[in-house]
Amino acid sequence: MRIFKPMYAIAIAAVALTSCSSVKNLAVPTMDTAVNLNTAKQGIVSEEQFNKWAHADLATDTIPGMSLNKAYQFLEGKKGETVIVGVIDSGIDIEHEDLKDVLWTNPKEIAGNGIDDDKNGYVDDIYGWNFLGGNGDPAPEQLEITRLVARWMPRFDGKTIEDISEAEKADFEKYQEYLEAYKASSSRHFKTMESLEIIGDNIAEIKKYLGKDTFTIEDLEGIETEDEDFKNKVTDILGLYGRGLDEAAYLEFYESQKKNKNYDFNFDGRAIVGDNPQDITDTKYGNGFVIGSKDEESHGTHVAGIILATRNNGVGLDGVATNAKLMSVRAVPDGDERDKDVALAIKYAVDNGAKVINMSFGKSFSPYRHWVFDAIKYAEKHDVLLVHAAGNDNKDIDVKDNFPNDSEDKITEIADNVLTVGAMSINYDENLPATFSNYGKKNVDVFAPGVQIYSTVPKDEYAKYSGTSMASPETAGVATLIRSYYPQLSASQVKHVIMNSGTKINMEVLVPGKESEKVNFSELSVTGSVVNAYNALLLADKMVNSK
C-alpha cells in the first residue's frame, strides 16, 4: 500500500501549494494528517487528555474511546502471561525510549555471529526480520498496479485488438483494465510533479529578476512590474510564502516526490533484496536489521507504540497492552508490499511465537493473493490472531478490492482469525467515522480510534497520526490484553470477543468520503460497534470462568 504514512512537512507544503493560481489543479495526496480538528477537541480539557482520548470511556468521559482505563481497573490483582506481538510494518525504532524495554529477543540466536543458531532459516534474527533488504535505508517500491502493467507491457504495448490473437484476447483485455487503473492512479502524481516544476521555474525566474540567490517575503512584496505574466508568478510564490512555505520546504517536498518510485515502470525495488519475488520458495533473503530508516520510516514505530509502549514509565505514552513483547517484521516499503513478503512475514511471526500480529497496510491489487491466503490459514492452524487495517480510501470494501483480506469472494471467510478494523474519530455525532476510513457491512468487523492518535516516532519523539493504521494497533492491543489474561481463549474466540463486546452505536453518521450521505453506523461494519477493552475483558472472563 501506499502505507498509511503521515509526512507532516510534505502535507503542509502540498496544502500551501494548492493556493497558487498557476497550480490550482495540483492534487494533494491523501495523508493520515488530513483531518478536521475543529470539532475533534471540543470538550477536551487539556492536550494531555486529548493525547489519551482513545483510552477514554464514553459513559464517564463523554468521549467514545475504548474504555481502557476502566479495563485496567478490572484487571487489578490479576496476573497475565507474556504475549509476543508481531508488527509487520515499515521498520521500527527498537531503540526508542518507550519501546526498548518491551522488545522480543530470539532466545536461541546469538547476536552478530553470522550463524543461523536456531536453524529457523534466518541468520541473526535477534529482534525479528527485515524482508526488504538493506541496512535501514528507505525502501522505495512501485505500486502493484505499476508492476502489473510493466509485466504485461512487452506483450501488448502499442497494440490494438486487431493485432491480438484469439488466444491472447482475454489477457489483452485484462491489460487494458490494468492500464486504465494505472492512469487513474498515477495522474495525480504526474500533475503534482508538473505543478512543482512550474513553481521551481517561477522561483528561479524571481531570483534572476532580483539578482539574489535567496529572497524573502519582503522582497516579493517589493517587486513592481508591468509584465502581467511575471506578476502572476510573483503573486503565486507570494501566496506560498504567506502560508509559511519557503524555498527550503518546497525543495524538501519536491525531492521527496522525485524519489517516489510508485509509478516508475523501470524501477527495480528488489535489486537490493536479490530474490525472485515471483517464487515463494525463494526464501533466503533479507536480514536482521529491523529498524528501518530513522529519518523516514516513522509508521512502524508509531504503530508499535500504540500497542505496547511501556506503561507507567513516566515518559511518552502508555501502550494499550501490558505483558507484551514486540517482534518487528519489516516487510512494507514506500509503495505496495509484495505478496510474497507478506506471506513469509506472517509465517515468520507465527513460527517464532507471536500470538497477535498487526498488519497496518494494504493495496488494491494482489496477483499472488493465494500465498497470503495460505499464510492466513497457517496462522489460524497455529492459533494466531491477525489484526488488519481496513484502509484509508473511504471506499466500501464489500464492493472495492482491498488486500490482504480473508475472503476470496468478499462473502465467505477462508479462516476465522482475521479482524479488520475501520477508523473512528473523537466526535460522538454524525462525524464519528473517520472521513478517510474504508467500511463494509461484510468485510470490516469493528471500528476503533484512528484520528489524531498520539504515539512513538523515531529518535525518542512522539506525534499524532491518523489512519486505519492507528485503529488496527488499538485493536491489536486489546486482543493482546485478552490473550495475556485469558490465554485459554483461541484466536477465533478472541476475535469474536472483541466483535461481540464492542460499544454498539445506534446513530446516523456520514458515510466516509461522502459529504451529505448518511447511514446508521451499524451499516459500516459487521458489528456496528466500537472496540471496548473493558467489555471485552468482562466477556472473556465470563467465558473462561463460567465453564
N, C-alpha and C positions, 0 to 999 in steps of 0.2 A: 504494500500500500504506500501511497504517499502517507507515511507513517504518522498520523495524527500528531505532528510535531510542531510546537509553537516556536516562532522565531520573532521575538518582540521587536528588535531593531528593524528587521525587514518588514514586518507588518506595519509599523509606524511609517516607514519610508513609502510603502506601497499606498497607504491611505493618503499620505501627503501628495504623492504623485498624481492621484486622481483629480486633484484640484486644478491641474493645469489645463487651460483651454485647448492647447495643442495636443494634449494626450488624454482627452476626456473619455476616450474609449478604452483606456487602459483597464484590463481586467485584473482584479486583485484576487490572488489565490485564497481559497477558504483556509482560514487559520483557526487553531484552537482558541486564539485570543479574541476572535471576533464575536464578542458577547456584549449585551447591553446591561450595564451595571446600574442604570438609573433606578431600576426597581429592585435590583438584587441586594442592595444594602439597606432597604427600608426596614426599620425595626431592629437593626443590629446596633448594639451599644458601642462596641469598640472594634478596632482592627483585629485584636487577638480573638475576639468572639467570632468575627467573620472568618478568620483562618480555620476555625474549628466547626464551621456550620454543618458540615457533613456528618458530624458525630452527635448533633443535637437531636432533641425529641420533639415531635410535633405537638404533643399534648402539653408538655411542661414548658417548652421554649417557643412555641408557635412557629417553629422552623422545621420544614419537612426533611429532617436528616434521618439517620439510620438508628437512632436511639442507642448509640454505642456506650455513652456514659452510663446509661441505665443498665446496659448489658454487663458492664464491669462490676456494677454494684451487685448484680445477681451472682456473679462468679466469685465474689469474696469468700474466702475459706475453701474454695475448691482448687484442686490441683490438676494441671493439664500436662499432656505429653508434648514433646517436641515434634513439630511438623516441618518437613522440608518443603519449601515453596519454590518451584521453578518459575523464573521470569524470562520468557522468550521475548527478546526485545533488541534494541539497537546497541546495547552496551550499557554497563552500569559502573559508576564511580564507586568501586568497592572500598575505596579509602575514605569515603565521606564520613564525617564525624558521627552522623546519625545512622550509619549503616555498618560500619566496620566491626561493631560488636555483635552483629546478628548474621554473620556470614556462615554458610555451609562450607566446610572443607572436606575434601575427599580423604577419608581416614586411611585408605590403602595406597595412596600415592605419595611419593617422595618428591618434594618440590625441586625443580631445576636439574634433575639428574638425566633428563633426556630419555628416560626409560618408561615404558608403559607398565608400571609396577603391578597394577591390579588387573592387567590383561583385559581391560574393557574396550580396547581399540583406540584409546585417546591418551596421548603422551602428556604427562604433567598437567592433567586437568584438575588442578587444585581447587578452584572455585567454580568450575563449570567449563563450558567450551565455547569457542568462537568459530562459527561456521562460515564467517565472512573473510577469513584470512587476514594477513597484515598484522601489524603490531599496534593497533589502535587508531590507525589512520581512518579518516572518514571513508565510508563505503558507498560511493555513488552507484546507482544501478538504473537500468531502463525500467519503464513500466512494462507490465506483462503484455499489454496491447502492442507496444513497440516491438517487443521480442517476437510476437506472433506475426506481425506484418513483415518484419525483417526476415523471418524464416521462410515465408512464402513468396517474398518479393522476387527472388531469382526465377521462380517458375512463371509468375503472372504479370510482372510489372510491364506496363505499356501494351498489354494485350486486350483485345475485346472478346466478347463471347463468340464471335465468328472465328477467332483464332484457336478456340479451345475444343479439344476432342470431347466426345460424349463421355468418355471415362473420367475426364477431369472436370466436368462442369460443376459437379457438387462442390469440389474443392475451390474452384474459381469463385463460385457464389459466396462461399464462406470467406474467402479472401476479401471480396468486396465489402462484406459486413465488417470485417476487421479494419479495413482501410477507412471506412466511414467513421467507425468508432475512434480510430486514431486521430483523424482530422478534427473530430468534435472535441476530443480531449486536449489536443495539442494547440488548438487555435488560440486559446487564452495565453499560453506561454509565449508563443511567437509574437502575438500582439504586444505583450509586455516587453519583449526584447526590442521590438521596433520602437516602442514609445521611449524606452530607456536610451536607445541610441540617439533619438531625436533630442532628448534632454542633454545628453553628453555633447552633442554638436552645438546646442544653444549655449551651454556653459563655456565651451571653447571659444565661440564667437564673441561672447561678452568679455571674456578675458582679453582677447585680441583688441577689442574696442577700447577697453580700459587701460591696456598696456600693463596688466598685472597678472601675476601667477595665481593669485587668490583675490577674492573680493568679499565684501561684507554687504549686509542688507542696506547699509547707508550708501554704499557705492551704487547699488542698484537703484535706490530711490533718487539718486542724483543724476541719473542718465536722462538727457534730453535729446530727442531725435525726431526728425520728421519722417523717418522711414517706418511706415506702419508695420511692415513685416517684422522688423527688428524690435519695434516697440512691443509687439505681441509676445515675442520671445522673452524679452525682459520681464514683462508682466507675468508670464508663466513661471519663470525662475523666482521672481519676487514672491509669488504665491507659495512656492515651496519653502523658501527661506522664512517667510512669515509664519509658517507652521512648524518651525523648529528644525527643518531639514537643511543640512549644509552639504557641501560637496563631498565631504568625507563619508557621511551617511549614505549619500547617493551612490558613491563608488562601492561601498560595502554591499549594498543591495545589488548593484549591477554585477559585481564579481561573483556574488552568490548565485545569481541567475545564470551566469556564464558556465558555472560549474555543474549546473543542472543537466544530467545526462538522461533524464526520463524519456526524452523523445529523440534521442540520437541513435539512428539506425546502426551506425558503425562502432559504437562504443562496446567494449567487451568488459563487462563487470566481473567476469570470472577469471580474467588474466592473473589477478593477484592470488586467486584461490587455487587454480591449477587443476580443478576437477572437471568432469563431464557432467553438467547439470541435468542432462537428459538420461543419466544412468544412475538409478537408485542404488545399485550395488557398488558404485564407486564411492566409498565412504572414507578413504584415507586422505582427508584434507582438513584444513583449519588448524587451530592451535588453542592454547590455554589462556590467551590474552583476552579477557572478557570485558575489560573496562571500556573499550571504545575510545573515541577522541574526546578528551575532557573539554575541549573547546566547542565541539559541535554536537555531540550526542548526549543531550540532556534528557531525552524522552525516557529511556530505560531507568535512569536514576530517579526521575520523578515518580514513575510507576512503582518502583520498588519501595520508595519511601512511604507511599500511601498504604501499602500492605503491611510493612513491618519495621518502619523506622523505630529505633529503640524507644521504648516507652519510659516515661518518668526519669529521664536522664538530665532534665533541665535545659536541653538545647533543642532548637528546631521544632519538631512536632512529635506527637505520639502516633505511631502507626496503628492501624486497626487491630492487628493481631499481636498477641504475645506468644511466647513459647515457639517462635518461628525462626527458621534458618533460611537464608537467601541463597539459592542456586542461580547463578547468572548464565544464561544461554544466549549468545549473541548470534542472531540469525536474520535480523531485519535491517536492510540497508536504507539509504536515502533514495528510495524508489520502491518497486514492488519486490517483495520477498520471493524467493524461489520455492516452489512446492517441495522440492527435494529437501531443502534446508529445514523447512517447517516440519516435514515428516520425521527427519532424523533428529531434529531438536526435541520434538515430543518424546521420541523413543529414548533419547539420551537422558532426559529428565526422569522419565519413568524408571529406566534401568538403574539410575543412581539414587533412587529413594524418594523422589518428590511425590507428595500425595495431593498437592494442588498445583496447577500450572496456570499462570496468567498469560493471555495472548492478546495484547493491545495492538493489533494490526489487522489489515485486511485489504482486499483488492477485488476488482470486478471480473477478472478472467483468471482461470486456473486450469491450464492444459493438462496437468498431471494430478488432478484432484484425487484420483484413486489412491495415490500414495499417501495423501493426507488422511483419506478415509480409513486406510489400513492402520495408520498411526493412531487415529482416534479409537478404533476398535482395540488396538493393542493396549492403549491406556485404560480402556474400560475393563479389559481382561485382567489388568493388574490393579484395579480399584483406584484409579487416579481421576480426579475431577479436573476438567478443563473449563476455564472461565474466559470468555471471548468478548471483546468489544464489538458492538453491533455496527459501528461505522459512523462517519460524520458527514454523509452526503444528503441528509434529510430526505431519504427515499424509503419507500415501502419495500422491504426485502422479502416480503411474501411474493412480490412481483419481479423486482430487480435482483440481479445476481450480486452476491457479496460472499467472498471466500476468505478463510475456510468456513465451512458450515458443517452441520451434522445431518444433512438430508440431500439426497440426490435429486428429489423432485419437489423440494420445499414443502412436503406434506408429511412424509414418513421418515422418522429419525432412524439413522443407521446404528445408533448407540444411545445410551441413556446417561451419559456422563459429561455432556456439554451444556454449559449455562451461558446464554447470550444476553448481553446487558446493554440497554439503552441509557442515555444520559438525561438527567433532570436538573433543573435549576433550583435556586433557593425560594423562588416565587410560588407561594401557595395560592395560585389563581390560574387563570387561563394560560399563563406563560410558564406553567410548571415544566412541560417538556422542553429540553434544550432545543433551540431553533435549528441546530445542526444535526441532531440525532437521527439516525435511522430508526425505523419502527417496523412492526409487523405483528399482526394478531396471532400468527402461527410460528414465526421464526425469531421473535425477540421474547425472551422469557420474563424478564423483570427490568425495572429501571432503578438507577442508583444515582447519587450525587455526582455530577460531572461538570459543573460550571464553576470556574474560579476556585479550584481546589489547591490548597497550599501544601507543598511537599518539597522534598530534597531535589537539588540540581547540583551539577558538578562543582568541585572546589569549595566544599563546605558552605554552599549557599542554598537559598530557598526561594521559591517563586510560586505564583499561582498560574496554573494552566487549566484549560477547559477541553473536554472531548470525551467521547465514549471510552477513550484510552484511560481516563481517570475513573469513570464509573465502573469499569471492569475490575481494577485492583481494589476498589472499595468493597466490591462483592467478594473478590477472592480473599480479602482479609477476613470477612465474616465466615466464609467457608473454612478458612484455616482455624479460626476460633472453635468452630463446631468440631472439626476433626481433632483438635487438641484436647478438648474437654469431653468429647463423646466419640472416642476412637472406634467404638463398636459399630458406628454407622458407616455404611458403604458410601462410595462416591455418589451413586444414584440416589441414595437416601438423603445425603446432604444437599444435593441439587433440589430435591423436592421439598425438603425442609425450608430452604430459602424461598422457594416459589410459593409454598403454602402458608408461610408465616408473614409475608410482606404486608405493609400498610395498604389496604385497599383504598383507592382514590375514586370516589364517585363524583366526578366533576367534568364539566365541559371545558375542553382545552383546545388551544390552537394546534393544528397539525403542523409538525415541524416543516419549515420551508414554505408554508402557505400563509399568506398574510391575514386572511379572513375566514378560512375554512375551519370549523370546529367539529370535534367529535368527543364522545365521552372518553376519558383517559383509559378506560378498560379496553378500548378498541386498538390501542397502540402496542399491546403486548399480550402474551398468553394469559398472564395472571391479572393484568390491570393493577399491579401493585408496585410499591417501592420497597426495596430491601430494608428489613428491620432486624438488627442484630439481637435485640432483646427478645423479640417474639420468636426468633429463630432458635435461640438457646432454650427458651421455655419449651418449645415444641420438641427439640432434641432431647431435653431432659425427660419429658413425658414419655417419649418413645422408648428411651433406654430404661427408665426406672419403673415403667408400668408393666414390664414383661414379667 
